Amino acid sequence: MNQFFYELLPLISFIFLIFLISLVVRSDWKSFTNRIFSFFLLAMGLWGFLIFGMRSSGDLDAALRWERLVMLAILFVGVFFYHFSRLITRSQDSRRLLILSYLLAALFVALAPTDLVVQGMKLMPTAMPPCSGSCFHCTSHPCTCRSF
């Protein structure tokens, strides 16, 4: 029974986040801040959906394909959160870091399908964690660290 909830929880998260997106869009879609926040929520929702796909996949090869997509979602969660944080706080710091964030995200989109980010998956009793590649931490940590 615990495995069932372990697999289902990210899907519930995805459904909840899609609901939140609908609320934000209905409130004021013309607001640029709301659109960026919606993209952030979408990236979070995709992260949940992709984790659900990875957890419910039957073999390590399928889990690897899902995990490589998960890395993209995680990357864009950080970028969109950073962008939203700048907008909501009306930060006056340089836009160069924001532009650099999007450029790095575009670069890592190209790296995600390779072994440089995720080399494979491990089979463990309750999960299938990724085997990190040499660029794994470059894609997952810098964007979220900029937000803090």
Contacts in CASP RR format, 6 or more apart in sequence:
PFRMAT RR
TARGET T0000
AUTHOR 0000-0000-0000
METHOD contacts of the structure
MODEL  1
MNQFFYELLPLISFIFLIFLISLVVRSDWKSFTNRIFSFFLLAMGLWGFL
IFGMRSSGDLDAALRWERLVMLAILFVGVFFYHFSRLITRSQDSRRLLIL
SYLLAALFVALAPTDLVVQGMKLMPTAMPPCSGSCFHCTSHPCTCRSF
3 126 0 8 1.000
6 55 0 8 1.000
6 126 0 8 1.000
6 127 0 8 1.000
7 52 0 8 1.000
7 55 0 8 1.000
7 56 0 8 1.000
8 52 0 8 1.000
10 47 0 8 1.000
10 48 0 8 1.000
10 49 0 8 1.000
10 50 0 8 1.000
10 51 0 8 1.000
10 52 0 8 1.000
10 53 0 8 1.000
10 55 0 8 1.000
11 48 0 8 1.000
11 49 0 8 1.000
11 52 0 8 1.000
13 44 0 8 1.000
13 45 0 8 1.000
13 48 0 8 1.000
14 45 0 8 1.000
14 46 0 8 1.000
14 48 0 8 1.000
14 49 0 8 1.000
14 52 0 8 1.000
17 41 0 8 1.000
17 42 0 8 1.000
17 44 0 8 1.000
17 45 0 8 1.000
17 48 0 8 1.000
18 45 0 8 1.000
20 41 0 8 1.000
21 38 0 8 1.000
21 41 0 8 1.000
21 42 0 8 1.000
24 34 0 8 1.000
24 37 0 8 1.000
24 38 0 8 1.000
24 41 0 8 1.000
25 34 0 8 1.000
25 38 0 8 1.000
27 34 0 8 1.000
28 34 0 8 1.000
29 35 0 8 1.000
32 87 0 8 1.000
33 84 0 8 1.000
33 87 0 8 1.000
33 88 0 8 1.000
36 80 0 8 1.000
36 83 0 8 1.000
36 84 0 8 1.000
36 87 0 8 1.000
37 80 0 8 1.000
37 84 0 8 1.000
39 76 0 8 1.000
39 80 0 8 1.000
40 77 0 8 1.000
40 78 0 8 1.000
40 80 0 8 1.000
40 81 0 8 1.000
40 83 0 8 1.000
40 84 0 8 1.000
43 73 0 8 1.000
43 76 0 8 1.000
43 77 0 8 1.000
43 78 0 8 1.000
43 80 0 8 1.000
44 73 0 8 1.000
44 77 0 8 1.000
45 73 0 8 1.000
46 73 0 8 1.000
46 76 0 8 1.000
47 70 0 8 1.000
47 73 0 8 1.000
47 74 0 8 1.000
47 77 0 8 1.000
48 73 0 8 1.000
50 66 0 8 1.000
50 69 0 8 1.000
50 70 0 8 1.000
50 73 0 8 1.000
51 66 0 8 1.000
51 70 0 8 1.000
53 66 0 8 1.000
54 63 0 8 1.000
54 66 0 8 1.000
54 67 0 8 1.000
54 70 0 8 1.000
54 128 0 8 1.000
55 127 0 8 1.000
55 128 0 8 1.000
57 63 0 8 1.000
57 65 0 8 1.000
57 66 0 8 1.000
57 128 0 8 1.000
60 120 0 8 1.000
60 121 0 8 1.000
60 123 0 8 1.000
60 128 0 8 1.000
63 121 0 8 1.000
63 128 0 8 1.000
64 118 0 8 1.000
64 120 0 8 1.000
64 121 0 8 1.000
64 130 0 8 1.000
67 118 0 8 1.000
67 120 0 8 1.000
67 121 0 8 1.000
67 130 0 8 1.000
68 112 0 8 1.000
68 113 0 8 1.000
68 117 0 8 1.000
68 118 0 8 1.000
69 112 0 8 1.000
71 108 0 8 1.000
71 112 0 8 1.000
71 117 0 8 1.000
71 118 0 8 1.000
71 136 0 8 1.000
71 139 0 8 1.000
71 140 0 8 1.000
72 108 0 8 1.000
72 109 0 8 1.000
72 112 0 8 1.000
74 139 0 8 1.000
74 140 0 8 1.000
75 105 0 8 1.000
75 108 0 8 1.000
75 109 0 8 1.000
75 112 0 8 1.000
75 139 0 8 1.000
75 140 0 8 1.000
75 143 0 8 1.000
76 105 0 8 1.000
77 143 0 8 1.000
77 144 0 8 1.000
78 143 0 8 1.000
78 144 0 8 1.000
78 146 0 8 1.000
78 147 0 8 1.000
79 101 0 8 1.000
79 102 0 8 1.000
79 105 0 8 1.000
79 143 0 8 1.000
81 143 0 8 1.000
81 144 0 8 1.000
81 147 0 8 1.000
82 98 0 8 1.000
82 101 0 8 1.000
82 143 0 8 1.000
82 146 0 8 1.000
82 147 0 8 1.000
83 98 0 8 1.000
83 101 0 8 1.000
85 91 0 8 1.000
85 147 0 8 1.000
86 93 0 8 1.000
86 98 0 8 1.000
97 146 0 8 1.000
101 143 0 8 1.000
101 146 0 8 1.000
104 142 0 8 1.000
104 143 0 8 1.000
105 143 0 8 1.000
108 117 0 8 1.000
108 135 0 8 1.000
108 138 0 8 1.000
108 139 0 8 1.000
111 117 0 8 1.000
111 135 0 8 1.000
111 139 0 8 1.000
112 139 0 8 1.000
115 133 0 8 1.000
116 133 0 8 1.000
116 134 0 8 1.000
116 135 0 8 1.000
117 132 0 8 1.000
117 133 0 8 1.000
117 135 0 8 1.000
117 136 0 8 1.000
117 139 0 8 1.000
118 130 0 8 1.000
118 131 0 8 1.000
118 132 0 8 1.000
118 133 0 8 1.000
118 136 0 8 1.000
119 130 0 8 1.000
119 131 0 8 1.000
119 132 0 8 1.000
119 133 0 8 1.000
120 130 0 8 1.000
120 131 0 8 1.000
121 128 0 8 1.000
121 129 0 8 1.000
121 130 0 8 1.000
121 131 0 8 1.000
122 128 0 8 1.000
122 129 0 8 1.000
122 130 0 8 1.000
122 131 0 8 1.000
130 136 0 8 1.000
END
